[in-house]
């Protein structure tokens, strides 16, 4: 009975490993271990980052699960490393049978070396220096559009992006009467403040005879 249940659990776990591997390629290695066979535990591996093979033995963590049924069923995002020294973030999920015995484990190993490098570059790229200098790249006339829409929204006790369609139409038509909507880039500024597409602004403008 237990062998039949184990076979079923491993069959279903293999589907999960295959799906995760194909979804998370190429940065995540996904491994299925048969904990009832610690000397040749690995029975499936996707996106092989660690250089291990089918039939390789269980890791120290796998052996710990085998020896202790009370070992945590899920270990999330713990620090690990590949044989070549690359840092890895790992998660291990133990699978138990109906007798509360560990029979398998699915392990995910995320190669974070490239991500760390990319994150460092992006962080440097977006850094700015604290300065007393205040500058806006929007012309004073276009800023008047922002001010008008913000004040209009305040009158409704809301924000420009939370205005409903009828209110947005009213706001744009009032702006149009001031001549501000005739300015270059006016439609783009208004669309950005209201959180709508630029093409939508055209539908709010008064119809010309």
C-alpha positions as CSV (number, residue, x, y, z in Angstrom):
1,X,0.0,0.0,0.0
2,X,2.7,2.4,1.0
3,X,4.7,1.7,-2.2
4,X,1.7,2.4,-4.3
5,X,1.1,5.7,-2.5
6,X,4.7,6.6,-2.9
7,X,4.7,5.9,-6.6
8,X,1.6,8.1,-7.0
9,X,3.2,11.0,-5.0
10,X,6.4,10.8,-7.0
11,X,4.5,10.7,-10.3
12,X,2.5,13.9,-9.3
13,X,5.7,15.6,-8.0
14,X,7.5,15.0,-11.3
15,X,4.8,16.9,-13.1
16,X,5.3,19.8,-10.7
17,X,9.1,19.7,-11.2
18,X,8.8,19.7,-15.0
19,X,6.3,22.5,-15.0
20,X,8.3,24.7,-12.6
21,X,11.5,24.0,-14.4
22,X,10.1,25.1,-17.8
23,X,8.4,28.1,-16.3
24,X,11.4,29.4,-14.3
25,X,14.2,28.6,-16.8
26,X,17.0,29.3,-16.9
27,X,17.7,30.8,-13.5
28,X,16.0,28.2,-11.3
29,X,17.1,24.6,-10.8
30,X,14.3,22.3,-9.7
31,X,15.1,18.9,-8.2
32,X,12.9,16.0,-7.1
33,X,14.4,13.7,-4.4
34,X,13.1,10.3,-3.5
35,X,13.9,10.3,0.3
36,X,13.2,6.6,0.6
37,X,16.4,6.0,-1.5
38,X,19.0,8.4,0.0
39,X,21.9,6.9,-1.8
40,X,20.4,7.6,-5.2
41,X,17.8,10.1,-4.3
42,X,17.6,12.4,-7.3
43,X,15.0,11.2,-9.8
44,X,14.3,14.4,-11.7
45,X,16.2,17.6,-12.3
46,X,15.4,20.6,-14.5
47,X,17.7,23.5,-15.4
48,X,20.7,21.7,-14.0
49,X,22.8,24.4,-12.3
50,X,24.6,22.3,-9.7
51,X,26.0,19.7,-12.0
52,X,24.3,16.8,-10.3
53,X,22.8,13.8,-12.1
54,X,19.8,11.5,-11.8
55,X,20.8,8.9,-9.2
56,X,23.0,11.2,-7.1
57,X,22.6,11.0,-3.3
58,X,20.5,13.2,-1.1
59,X,22.0,16.3,0.4
60,X,22.6,16.9,4.1
61,X,19.1,18.5,4.3
62,X,17.5,15.5,2.7
63,X,19.3,13.2,5.1
64,X,18.1,15.4,8.0
65,X,14.5,15.0,6.8
66,X,14.8,11.2,6.5
67,X,16.1,10.9,10.0
68,X,13.5,13.3,11.6
69,X,9.8,13.2,10.7
70,X,9.4,16.4,12.6
71,X,11.8,18.3,10.4
72,X,10.2,21.4,8.9
73,X,8.1,20.6,5.9
74,X,9.0,23.8,4.1
75,X,12.2,25.8,4.2
76,X,12.0,29.1,2.4
77,X,14.7,31.2,0.7
78,X,17.7,30.0,2.6
79,X,21.2,30.9,1.5
80,X,23.1,28.3,-0.5
81,X,25.8,28.1,-3.1
82,X,26.7,26.2,-6.3
83,X,29.8,24.1,-6.7
84,X,31.5,27.0,-8.6
85,X,30.8,29.4,-5.7
86,X,27.8,31.3,-7.3
87,X,25.3,32.4,-4.6
88,X,21.9,30.6,-4.6
89,X,18.6,31.2,-2.9
90,X,17.0,27.8,-2.1
91,X,13.6,26.5,-1.1
92,X,12.9,23.0,0.0
93,X,9.5,21.4,0.2
94,X,9.1,18.1,1.9
95,X,6.4,15.7,0.8
96,X,4.8,13.2,3.2
97,X,2.6,10.2,2.8
98,X,-0.6,9.5,4.6
99,X,1.4,7.9,7.5
100,X,3.2,11.3,8.1
101,X,6.5,9.9,6.7
102,X,8.7,11.9,4.4
103,X,8.9,10.2,1.0
104,X,10.1,13.0,-1.3
105,X,11.3,16.6,-1.5
106,X,11.1,19.3,-4.2
107,X,14.0,21.7,-4.1
108,X,14.3,25.0,-5.9
109,X,17.7,26.7,-6.3
110,X,17.7,30.2,-7.7
111,X,20.9,31.5,-9.2
112,X,21.0,35.0,-7.9
113,X,24.5,35.9,-9.0
114,X,23.3,37.5,-12.3
115,X,20.4,39.2,-10.6
116,X,22.6,40.7,-7.9
117,X,24.9,42.1,-10.6
118,X,22.0,43.5,-12.5
119,X,20.4,45.0,-9.4
120,X,23.7,46.7,-8.5
121,X,23.9,48.3,-12.0
122,X,20.2,49.4,-11.9
123,X,20.6,50.8,-8.3
124,X,23.6,52.9,-9.4
125,X,21.8,54.1,-12.5
126,X,18.8,55.4,-10.7
127,X,20.7,57.1,-7.8
128,X,20.5,60.9,-7.6
129,X,22.5,63.4,-5.5
130,X,20.7,65.3,-2.8
131,X,20.7,68.9,-3.8
132,X,19.0,72.2,-3.0
133,X,18.4,72.7,-6.7
134,X,14.7,72.4,-7.6
135,X,13.9,72.1,-11.3
136,X,10.8,71.1,-13.3
137,X,11.0,70.2,-17.0
138,X,7.4,71.3,-17.6
139,X,6.9,74.8,-18.8
140,X,5.0,77.2,-16.5
141,X,2.0,77.3,-18.8
142,X,1.8,73.5,-18.8
143,X,2.1,73.4,-15.0
144,X,-1.1,75.5,-14.9
145,X,-2.9,72.5,-16.4
146,X,-1.7,70.3,-13.6
147,X,-2.7,72.9,-11.0
148,X,-6.2,73.3,-12.6
149,X,-6.9,69.6,-12.6
150,X,-5.6,69.2,-9.0
151,X,-7.8,72.0,-7.8
152,X,-10.8,70.7,-9.7
153,X,-10.3,67.3,-8.1
154,X,-10.0,68.8,-4.6
155,X,-13.4,70.4,-5.1
156,X,-14.8,66.9,-5.4
157,X,-12.7,65.8,-2.4
158,X,-10.7,63.3,-4.5
159,X,-7.6,63.1,-6.7
160,X,-7.4,63.8,-10.5
161,X,-7.0,60.1,-11.3
162,X,-10.0,59.2,-9.2
163,X,-12.4,61.5,-11.1
164,X,-15.1,59.7,-13.0
165,X,-15.5,60.1,-16.8
166,X,-18.1,62.9,-16.5
167,X,-15.9,64.9,-14.1
168,X,-12.9,64.5,-16.3
169,X,-14.8,65.7,-19.3
170,X,-16.0,68.7,-17.3
171,X,-12.4,69.5,-16.2
172,X,-11.0,69.3,-19.7
173,X,-13.8,71.5,-21.2
174,X,-13.1,74.1,-18.5
175,X,-9.4,74.0,-19.4
176,X,-10.2,74.3,-23.1
177,X,-12.1,77.5,-22.4
178,X,-9.0,79.0,-20.9
179,X,-7.0,78.2,-24.0
180,X,-4.5,76.0,-22.1
181,X,-5.5,72.9,-24.1
182,X,-4.2,74.7,-27.3
183,X,-0.6,74.6,-25.9
184,X,1.9,72.1,-27.3
185,X,2.0,68.9,-25.2
186,X,-1.1,70.0,-23.3
187,X,-3.0,66.8,-24.2
188,X,-0.1,64.6,-22.9
189,X,0.2,66.5,-19.6
190,X,-3.5,66.3,-19.0
191,X,-3.6,62.6,-19.8
192,X,-0.7,62.0,-17.4
193,X,-2.4,63.9,-14.6
194,X,-5.8,62.2,-15.1
195,X,-4.3,58.7,-15.7
196,X,-5.9,58.2,-19.1
197,X,-4.7,57.7,-22.6
198,X,-4.0,60.8,-24.7
199,X,-6.6,59.8,-27.2
200,X,-9.2,59.9,-24.4
201,X,-8.5,63.6,-23.8
202,X,-9.6,64.3,-27.4
203,X,-13.0,62.8,-26.7
204,X,-13.4,65.2,-23.8
205,X,-12.8,68.4,-25.8
206,X,-15.7,70.5,-26.9
207,X,-16.9,69.7,-30.5
208,X,-15.9,72.4,-32.9
209,X,-18.5,73.7,-35.3
